Amino acid sequence: MKTKGFAFAMGQRMKRSMPRLWGILAMSAILMSGLMMSCGGSEGSTSNFPKDFNKKSDEEKVAYLMKTASPDSVARFICRAALGEIPGVKIDTLAIATLYAYETYKDKNLETFSHAYDSFADGLPLDKKMMLRKLAAMEDPMQLGYALGLEYVNSIRLDHKNAKTVEEEIAALKKVCSQNPEDSAMFPRFMKGFEVALEIDGAGDVPKEIYIKYAPKPAAAE
């Protein structure tokens, strides 16, 4: 009798616990989904999108993601898709996709999206940063290279970049600029802006070897 009573009591307890258990399981699934999104799961795999996803307009793609992903994931998706980093998925016009998100998100979601977009863009290596800003079409192309050069000193400082990283990023930017005739003046303008920024900042907290290699050299005395 004691065993039956125990079994009955456990059965009743399990019945009462089932709704709570299912709730926990559902919440766990949601959290895991969110974790995958934040780690690039739905940002980087076509299997996470509907089959007709690429037939949608840029606004429709962003609208779909806004319903199924967090604002920070949407920001990263827009940038990565525009740069062609997500196989089989493309954002054709970065400005249109970004504007749709900015006009649709409100309050905290808008703040999260904006911060994530800026953080992602600022953290890109030089060549991809240049490409993203060109795609955004928010700056004068004639001044973009110069602006990137002026900003690069601060990027070196904040991201603690060493001389090897700087050399690799500058080489990658030079290569990308050389592949497109319309970008042929981009690299010389970048180098000019970089030199000016180094001259204004002085050696400061920029690694000495970077300053020595890239800062403008004093004119030789006549």
VENFENRA-V912358 format. One record per backbone hydrogen bond with DSSP energy under -0.5 kcal/mol. NH is the residue of the N-H (numbers start at 1). CO is the residue of the C=O. If there is no record, write none. Layout:
NH&CO  NH&CO
//
This chain:
5&1  6&2  7&3  8&4  9&5  10&6  11&7  12&8  13&9  14&10  15&11  16&12  17&13  18&14  19&15  21&17  22&18  23&19  24&20  25&21  26&22  27&23  28&24  29&25  30&26  31&27  32&28  33&29  34&30  35&31  36&32  37&33  38&34  39&35  40&37  41&36  44&40  48&45  49&46  53&50  55&52  56&52  56&53  61&57  62&58  63&59  64&60  65&61  66&62  67&63  67&64  68&64  69&65  74&70  75&71  76&72  77&73  78&74  79&75  80&76  81&77  82&78  83&79  84&81  85&80  87&85  89&86  91&81  92&90  94&92  95&135  97&93  98&94  99&95  100&96  101&97  102&98  103&99  104&100  105&101  109&106  110&106  111&107  112&108  113&109  114&110  115&111  116&112  117&113  118&114  119&115  120&116  121&117  122&118  123&119  124&121  129&125  130&126  131&127  132&128  133&129  134&130  135&131  136&132  137&133  137&134  138&133  141&139  143&140  144&140  145&141  147&143  148&144  149&145  150&146  151&147  152&148  153&149  155&151  156&152  157&153  158&154  159&155  160&157  161&156  166&162  167&163  168&164  169&165  170&166  171&167  172&168  173&169  174&170  175&171  176&172  177&173  178&174  179&175  179&176  180&177  183&180  184&181  186&183  187&183  189&185  190&186  191&187  192&188  193&189  194&190  195&191  196&192  197&193  198&194  199&195  200&196  201&197  202&198  206&203  210&207  211&207  212&208  213&209  214&210  215&211
//
